[in-house]
Amino acid sequence: MERVPVLKIGDILLVSIQIDMEDQTALQLQEDLADRIVATGCHGVIIDISALDIVDSFVGRTLASIASISRVLDAETVVVGMRPAVAITLVELGLQLPGIRTALNVELGMDLLARERAADDWEFDEGDAEDESEPETPAAAAP
């Protein structure tokens, strides 16, 4: 069985699927990614499917599972490079990909993850600032 390589680029794990995804390969990828997210502490996963001509229902569901597992492990998933025929097939099969964001290519996927991360950091910083501020004291009433 072939394995899909998982590369670490900064805070992102990049998966470029260059082989036909058989069911066992998809399941192995799911396990490998979960292990790598935990081992590296990465907060983003990009799955490049531009080399895939078809995506069947099992692989589609596995991509959705990968996104769910990644989210539980504090990482967001972006699928990039989806061909129009693959998108049409997924819609015709009635497959929804909850939790998966898409982008046209790897560069746009990395930009999307960077923007989301910056927004999350900003929200976190704002929450900390509110928690650490001293409560306002009411103005003394003038006699």
Backbone bond lengths (Angstrom), bond angles and torsions (degrees), N, CA, C in turn:
res aa  C-N    CA-C-N  psi(-1)  N-CA   C-N-CA  omega(-1)  CA-C   N-CA-C  phi
1 M - - - 1.442 - - 1.533 109.35 -
2 E 1.337 114.91 133.45 1.451 119.76 178.41 1.519 109.71 -81.53
3 R 1.324 115.54 149.55 1.463 121.31 176.47 1.520 108.49 -111.27
4 V 1.309 115.31 147.29 1.459 121.64 176.81 1.525 107.69 -90.84
5 P 1.336 117.58 124.76 1.469 119.08 -179.28 1.527 111.95 -68.93
6 V 1.336 115.03 145.26 1.461 122.81 177.65 1.527 106.85 -120.30
7 L 1.344 116.01 115.57 1.457 121.12 -177.34 1.525 110.18 -105.60
8 K 1.334 116.80 142.35 1.465 121.82 177.30 1.521 108.41 -99.72
9 I 1.328 116.08 123.43 1.460 122.05 176.02 1.519 106.69 -126.58
10 G 1.313 116.68 101.77 1.457 120.87 -176.39 1.518 110.24 62.49
11 D 1.333 116.21 -120.55 1.460 123.02 -177.37 1.535 111.13 -99.26
12 I 1.339 115.89 18.24 1.465 121.03 -174.60 1.526 109.97 -127.79
13 L 1.340 114.78 141.07 1.456 120.64 170.49 1.516 107.63 -99.99
14 L 1.326 116.79 128.03 1.456 122.36 -178.44 1.518 109.44 -110.63
15 V 1.329 114.77 125.99 1.462 121.70 177.94 1.518 106.61 -118.54
16 S 1.321 116.69 119.07 1.460 120.86 176.68 1.526 107.52 -113.39
17 I 1.325 115.15 107.77 1.465 120.02 -176.28 1.521 108.12 -83.88
18 Q 1.330 115.47 111.77 1.457 121.81 -177.30 1.528 112.69 -113.20
19 I 1.323 116.46 6.86 1.467 121.26 -178.59 1.519 109.09 -125.64
20 D 1.320 116.72 163.20 1.454 120.32 174.12 1.522 108.43 -66.02
21 M 1.315 115.79 130.76 1.459 120.74 -177.04 1.516 110.49 -87.00
22 E 1.307 115.40 101.60 1.455 120.02 171.53 1.518 107.44 -83.86
23 D 1.317 116.51 162.00 1.465 120.66 -176.11 1.521 112.58 -54.42
24 Q 1.326 117.22 -45.73 1.467 120.51 -177.37 1.525 111.05 -66.45
25 T 1.321 117.19 -36.36 1.466 121.04 177.91 1.526 110.18 -64.95
26 A 1.331 116.75 -41.28 1.467 121.16 179.20 1.529 110.76 -63.37
27 L 1.326 116.74 -43.18 1.466 120.24 178.95 1.530 111.35 -65.12
28 Q 1.337 116.63 -39.19 1.459 120.63 178.66 1.526 110.47 -65.27
29 L 1.335 116.77 -39.23 1.461 120.86 177.57 1.527 110.39 -61.93
30 Q 1.317 116.40 -42.71 1.468 120.93 178.89 1.525 110.21 -57.52
31 E 1.315 116.86 -46.52 1.468 121.12 -179.98 1.530 111.65 -67.47
32 D 1.342 116.38 -44.33 1.468 120.19 -179.84 1.520 111.59 -61.00
33 L 1.331 116.60 -42.23 1.465 119.82 -179.85 1.521 111.93 -64.80
34 A 1.311 116.93 -43.90 1.467 119.93 178.69 1.532 110.03 -59.14
35 D 1.320 116.73 -44.28 1.469 120.60 178.72 1.521 111.63 -62.15
36 R 1.336 116.83 -42.58 1.469 120.61 -178.10 1.529 112.16 -69.62
37 I 1.336 117.21 -35.81 1.471 119.65 177.62 1.526 109.60 -61.71
38 V 1.323 116.33 -45.38 1.465 120.60 179.48 1.525 110.72 -65.52
39 A 1.333 117.14 -44.20 1.464 121.09 -176.66 1.531 112.55 -66.98
40 T 1.335 116.97 -35.21 1.468 119.90 -174.44 1.523 113.57 -100.12
41 G 1.325 117.84 -21.68 1.457 120.67 -175.77 1.521 113.03 72.02
42 C 1.335 117.21 18.23 1.464 120.71 179.42 1.523 110.41 -64.60
43 H 1.335 115.30 150.86 1.464 120.66 -178.05 1.521 112.74 -110.91
44 G 1.333 117.33 4.94 1.455 120.36 179.55 1.517 111.15 -144.05
45 V 1.341 115.11 146.22 1.458 122.10 176.57 1.525 107.33 -131.35
46 I 1.322 116.14 126.67 1.454 121.08 174.51 1.521 107.56 -114.74
47 I 1.328 115.48 126.14 1.461 120.86 177.67 1.519 107.62 -113.82
48 D 1.321 116.02 112.79 1.462 122.60 -179.11 1.521 108.84 -92.51
49 I 1.341 115.62 113.84 1.468 120.26 -179.09 1.524 111.45 -111.16
50 S 1.334 117.35 20.72 1.465 121.16 -176.32 1.529 112.81 -62.11
51 A 1.332 117.98 -23.25 1.458 120.35 -179.99 1.528 112.59 -86.61
52 L 1.333 117.61 -7.03 1.464 120.05 -178.91 1.524 110.86 -86.15
53 D 1.316 115.45 127.10 1.464 120.59 177.12 1.518 110.77 -82.08
54 I 1.335 116.11 -33.78 1.461 120.39 -179.70 1.527 109.57 -137.50
55 V 1.311 114.52 151.64 1.462 121.36 172.82 1.519 105.59 -131.09
56 D 1.330 115.74 117.50 1.467 118.59 179.85 1.523 109.89 -85.12
57 S 1.319 115.70 176.58 1.468 119.88 -175.18 1.524 111.66 -62.97
58 F 1.330 117.87 -36.39 1.464 119.41 -179.24 1.530 110.75 -65.73
59 V 1.324 117.04 -45.41 1.466 120.21 -179.99 1.531 109.60 -65.52
60 G 1.331 117.62 -38.60 1.460 120.76 176.61 1.516 111.94 -60.23
61 R 1.331 116.27 -45.40 1.473 120.10 178.19 1.528 110.67 -65.80
62 T 1.330 116.97 -35.68 1.464 120.05 179.04 1.526 110.31 -66.12
63 L 1.336 118.09 -38.73 1.467 120.73 176.09 1.530 110.29 -61.39
64 A 1.336 116.17 -41.75 1.471 119.89 177.79 1.534 110.44 -64.11
65 S 1.327 117.23 -39.61 1.469 120.91 177.98 1.526 110.97 -65.08
66 I 1.326 116.51 -41.02 1.461 120.52 178.10 1.527 109.74 -59.35
67 A 1.328 116.52 -43.51 1.470 120.02 179.41 1.522 110.80 -62.69
68 S 1.328 117.56 -41.78 1.469 120.86 179.80 1.520 111.33 -65.26
69 I 1.321 116.54 -45.08 1.463 121.27 179.29 1.530 109.82 -62.83
70 S 1.327 116.09 -43.99 1.469 120.37 179.83 1.518 110.99 -60.06
71 R 1.332 116.67 -43.76 1.465 120.97 -178.79 1.524 110.98 -62.19
72 V 1.334 116.60 -40.84 1.472 120.27 177.69 1.532 110.06 -62.68
73 L 1.337 116.29 -30.89 1.464 121.50 179.97 1.530 111.76 -92.90
74 D 1.349 117.70 16.99 1.466 124.42 175.65 1.526 113.20 68.38
75 A 1.333 116.35 39.16 1.470 120.92 175.39 1.527 108.79 -135.49
76 E 1.315 115.99 138.90 1.463 121.34 177.31 1.519 109.39 -95.10
77 T 1.333 116.27 149.79 1.461 121.84 -178.32 1.518 110.62 -115.12
78 V 1.338 115.29 135.72 1.456 122.17 174.28 1.527 107.03 -127.21
79 V 1.325 116.45 127.02 1.464 121.84 174.30 1.519 107.13 -96.99
80 V 1.323 116.11 127.77 1.461 120.37 -177.80 1.528 110.48 -122.00
81 G 1.332 114.45 158.18 1.456 120.54 173.87 1.521 115.14 77.30
82 M 1.315 117.29 23.03 1.464 119.01 -178.58 1.521 109.51 -71.15
83 R 1.311 115.62 125.26 1.465 121.10 177.82 1.520 109.21 -74.66
84 P 1.331 116.69 151.36 1.470 119.72 178.54 1.536 112.63 -55.06
85 A 1.321 117.86 -40.40 1.470 120.27 -179.42 1.522 111.12 -63.58
86 V 1.325 117.02 -35.96 1.463 120.78 178.49 1.530 109.47 -68.34
87 A 1.325 117.14 -43.57 1.467 120.69 179.18 1.528 110.17 -61.10
88 I 1.327 116.56 -43.56 1.470 121.02 179.47 1.521 110.21 -62.33
89 T 1.323 116.97 -43.69 1.468 121.15 179.72 1.521 111.03 -61.42
90 L 1.324 117.54 -44.26 1.464 120.93 -179.66 1.524 110.60 -61.37
91 V 1.331 116.55 -42.17 1.462 120.30 179.00 1.524 110.28 -66.54
92 E 1.332 117.29 -43.96 1.470 120.75 179.67 1.523 111.98 -62.67
93 L 1.338 116.52 -33.58 1.462 120.52 178.01 1.529 111.40 -77.21
94 G 1.319 116.94 -8.56 1.460 120.58 -179.00 1.513 112.84 75.28
95 L 1.330 116.86 18.37 1.464 120.49 -179.23 1.519 110.51 -80.99
96 Q 1.301 115.61 128.29 1.450 121.14 172.15 1.511 106.59 -104.26
97 L 1.294 115.85 147.35 1.459 120.44 179.91 1.523 108.78 -117.17
98 P 1.337 116.36 73.31 1.469 119.16 -177.66 1.522 111.18 -63.40
99 G 1.312 114.91 137.49 1.460 119.73 176.83 1.506 114.17 82.54
100 I 1.334 117.16 -2.16 1.458 119.56 -179.92 1.513 108.80 -104.25
101 R 1.304 114.60 124.50 1.460 119.96 171.98 1.529 106.55 -94.36
102 T 1.318 116.00 155.57 1.454 119.86 179.36 1.526 109.44 -125.48
103 A 1.316 114.25 154.73 1.465 121.83 174.58 1.524 106.75 -145.79
104 L 1.319 115.32 159.14 1.458 118.99 -176.00 1.521 113.20 -70.33
105 N 1.349 117.33 -33.96 1.462 119.56 -178.32 1.532 109.87 -149.67
106 V 1.318 115.93 176.16 1.465 121.35 -175.86 1.529 111.07 -61.53
107 E 1.320 117.17 -43.28 1.466 120.22 -178.86 1.529 111.40 -59.32
108 L 1.324 117.12 -46.40 1.460 120.18 178.74 1.531 111.25 -66.94
109 G 1.332 117.09 -34.17 1.464 120.81 176.09 1.515 111.67 -63.94
110 M 1.330 116.70 -41.18 1.460 120.55 178.17 1.527 110.73 -66.42
111 D 1.332 116.70 -39.60 1.472 120.33 176.75 1.526 110.82 -61.69
112 L 1.333 116.53 -43.46 1.466 121.49 179.88 1.527 110.61 -60.00
113 L 1.329 116.99 -47.04 1.469 120.39 179.45 1.527 111.03 -63.95
114 A 1.325 117.18 -39.22 1.466 120.59 -179.96 1.529 110.37 -64.55
115 R 1.337 117.24 -42.72 1.472 120.43 178.65 1.523 111.05 -64.06
116 E 1.339 116.63 -42.75 1.467 119.62 179.36 1.519 110.76 -63.65
117 R 1.308 116.59 -41.58 1.458 120.72 -179.47 1.531 110.44 -64.53
118 A 1.335 116.22 -42.49 1.465 120.18 179.12 1.526 110.23 -64.08
119 A 1.325 117.35 -40.35 1.464 120.72 178.49 1.523 110.56 -65.18
120 D 1.335 117.37 -41.61 1.463 120.69 177.67 1.520 111.02 -63.04
121 D 1.338 116.88 -42.31 1.459 120.49 179.08 1.520 110.40 -63.78
122 W 1.339 117.58 -39.87 1.455 121.55 179.64 1.522 110.46 -64.38
123 E 1.324 117.06 -44.90 1.465 120.68 178.45 1.523 110.30 -61.65
124 F 1.340 117.38 -41.04 1.455 121.53 179.35 1.523 110.10 -63.55
125 D 1.342 117.20 -44.89 1.461 121.52 179.88 1.521 110.99 -63.25
126 E 1.325 117.68 -41.11 1.455 121.29 178.85 1.523 110.96 -63.07
127 G 1.328 116.54 -41.61 1.467 120.94 178.94 1.516 111.39 -63.56
128 D 1.342 117.07 -40.80 1.456 121.04 178.12 1.513 111.28 -64.05
129 A 1.330 116.61 -40.55 1.460 120.49 -177.68 1.522 109.94 -64.30
130 E 1.323 117.40 -39.08 1.455 120.26 179.38 1.524 111.03 -68.52
131 D 1.316 117.36 -39.37 1.458 120.98 -178.04 1.523 111.99 -69.06
132 E 1.347 116.50 -33.44 1.452 120.28 -174.29 1.522 113.02 -87.51
133 S 1.319 117.59 -13.52 1.459 118.79 -177.32 1.529 109.41 -72.63
134 E 1.319 113.32 150.58 1.463 118.58 -179.67 1.519 108.53 -78.39
135 P 1.321 116.22 145.82 1.468 117.70 179.15 1.515 110.40 -64.87
136 E 1.313 114.06 146.57 1.459 118.45 -179.81 1.516 108.98 -73.75
137 T 1.313 114.91 140.03 1.459 119.00 177.26 1.524 107.69 -98.17
138 P 1.293 116.46 137.96 1.461 117.84 -179.06 1.528 110.20 -65.09
139 A 1.299 116.07 146.37 1.473 121.02 179.78 1.516 108.11 -66.89
140 A 1.322 115.06 140.88 1.471 119.72 178.86 1.518 108.90 -67.08
141 A 1.289 115.07 139.02 1.469 119.83 179.79 1.518 108.90 -71.64
142 A 1.288 115.95 135.57 1.469 120.73 179.41 1.528 108.42 -76.30
143 P 1.355 117.55 140.64 1.469 119.44 -178.77 1.494 112.49 -71.22
